[in-house]
């Protein structure tokens, strides 16, 4: 789903974290930020795993991610539920300086 603010990925307890990670990595290669939303403990678990996996996918592009969690209200079947929203931002991967002894 694309919103005015960017791309929102909705994760369920049945979501494959590798598939979500691939989608998240693809979005973050093109954009600075993405949002991942999850309702319930199982869905939040899959979302967090997906962010961790996406970090590995993005290493080749010299990118890393940081995320900030927050609560949001989402409409599900004509009712409002509280979801966790992960605002995910890409960062350039810092290369560790290697000191050479003389």
N, C-alpha and C positions, 0 to 999 in steps of 0.2 A: 504494500500500500504506500502511495506517495502522498504526502501532505504538503501544505505550503511551507512548513518548516523543514521538510526533507522526507526521508524514507522511514517508514515504521514497519518493523517486522514483528508479527504476532506469533508467539510461541505457545504451544500447548504441551501437556505432559507427554503426549504421544509423538511430538516432533522429534525428528532425527537430529541430534546436535551437530553432526557432521554436515548435514544439508543446510541447517541454519547458519553454521559457521561459513560455509561456502558462499551463501547469499550475502551474509554480513561483510565478508572480505571483498566480494565483488562491489558492493555499494561503497565501501571505504576506499577502494582504489580510485573511484570516480568522484567521491564527495568527501567533505571534511568530517561530517557527522552522520549518524544514523540513530534511530531509536529502536529498542527492543522492548516489547511489552509482554508480560506474562501474568496470568491469574492462577494462584494456587501454588502450593509447595512443589509439586511435580513439575509444573511448567517453569517455575523459577529455577529449579535445578537444571533443567534442560537449557534454559537461556544462559545461565552462568557457564555451563560447560561449553556452549557454543562460542561465547566470547573468548574463553581460554583457547579453544581450538583455532579460532580465527586469528589469534596472535601468531600462532605457528604458520598459518597460511600466508600471513602478510610479511613474515621475516624476509622472504625472497625479494620483496619490493622495498626492503629497508624501511618498513613501517611497523609501528607498534600501536596499541590502543590503550586508552584509559576510559573508565566509565564512571558515571555518577548515578546512583540509584535514587529514585523518588517514588512517591505514591501518586497515582492518577486514578480518576474515575473513568471507567469504560462502560459502554452500553452493550449488554449481552442479552439477547432474547427479551427485549423491552424492559430490562431492569438494569440498574447501575451496580457495578461491582468495583471493588478496589483492586487495582493491579499494581505491580511493580513496573516502573519504567526505567530502563537503563539507557541513559544518554551516552552513546559511545562516540568518542572522538579519536581520529587518527593522529599520530605523532610521528615525526621522523625518528627512526631508530638511531639512538646514539651509539656510535662505535666506541668501544672501550679502547682507550689509549694504551698502547703497549710500550712500557719503558725498556729501553735497551741499555744495558750496563756497559760502560766503556772500560 
